[in-house]
Amino acid sequence: MTEAVKDSVEAALDLNEKEVYAHIAHESAEDIMRIISSLDAERAKVHGEIIYYRDDWDDLIRQRIARGKRHTAFDFYNPSLLDIWEKKVHEAKRIKQTAKAAYGALGAVIIVTLVVSVLTDDAYVLPALALLPLVVFIRGYTRDKLDIIYYELTQFFINELRALMEKHELNPESYKFKLFSRDYFGVSTRKSGTGIYAIIEARGKGGNG
């Protein structure tokens, strides 16, 4: 039995559908690339690096809405990405806020005991100063927690980008993105004059350049 031959209308509709999905895949890949670079920039800052890279993701969403475009990587490719991304970002913000509150509380205790010590001529401030090692602990704990969050989230989006490229047969060489770390899997990193750029590797290659 021979396969039915499509008429010109059916062929055109099929072609248009492919073009639409190709466009969606392209924009989704660009979205995910920007997310990866933004997340890894935040991770590098956690380690004390001076990073000049900045990408206002909220502003990108507003631009898309103004042009009547949807947030393709999240709405079309994989809607659950937005929930995962927002949950992790909120967790990172909560950890930062908790650390700031802890620093503020320790500072307030030291100031109050210092004032009391001056007014009463007693060394009440000395026990408070014994709390200073907590600053080192809070800093280290916060850094480690944020590093894990940003690493896991960046690696997750690298995996999603690779899955998208494989599904829609996108050429990795056309989708280079900026990285600040070299410890991610599934990417090949290349040093350039302005930093590290990465491209997605085919499955099974491993390594990170």
Secondary structure as GFF3:
##gff-version 3
##sequence-region A 1 209
A	DSSP	alpha_helix	8	46	.	.	.	ID=ss1
A	DSSP	alpha_helix	57	66	.	.	.	ID=ss2
A	DSSP	alpha_helix	72	72	.	.	.	ID=ss3
A	DSSP	pi_helix	73	77	.	.	.	ID=ss4
A	DSSP	alpha_helix	80	120	.	.	.	ID=ss5
A	DSSP	alpha_helix	125	129	.	.	.	ID=ss6
A	DSSP	alpha_helix	133	168	.	.	.	ID=ss7
A	DSSP	three_ten_helix	172	174	.	.	.	ID=ss8
A	DSSP	beta_strand	177	179	.	.	.	ID=ss9
A	DSSP	beta_strand	187	192	.	.	.	ID=ss10
A	DSSP	beta_strand	195	200	.	.	.	ID=ss11
###
